[in-house]
Amino acid sequence: MKTLEGKKQEGYSYLKKITAVDHGASLEAVYIIYNPSAHAEEVVRVKLDAAKPSVPTVIGIYAAADWNERELAEMFGIEVKGRKAKRLLLEKWNGADAPLRKSFAWGDKNYRKI
């Protein structure tokens, strides 16, 4: 991702968090990065299509992105392109549902628990 590559060259060498925000019709991937020498934090937002959301992996830029990208995929249903490891964070999870999306049916009696 070009924006994050440039930010890392500017000194934002620490990835604090990757998360997402569900706006209903669209999603945003949110990257929180930190520049330790300037004591500055920056938030980079990437707008995604809610129907088929995807982002490229940033593990090549920030090695710490691994668990955060797994959470994006599992909890928000966002495809992270270029990831090699596909193992789920939660062992007893069907991997198909995205519980942090607004469309997730909590309390649906047809929801199948494993």
Secondary structure, 3 states (H helix, E strand, C coil): CHHHHHHHHCCCCEEEEEEEEECCCEEEEEEEEEECCCCEEEEEEEEEECCCCEEECCCCCCCCHHHHHHHHHHHHCCEEECCCCCCCCCCCCCCCCCCCCCCCCCCCCCCCCC
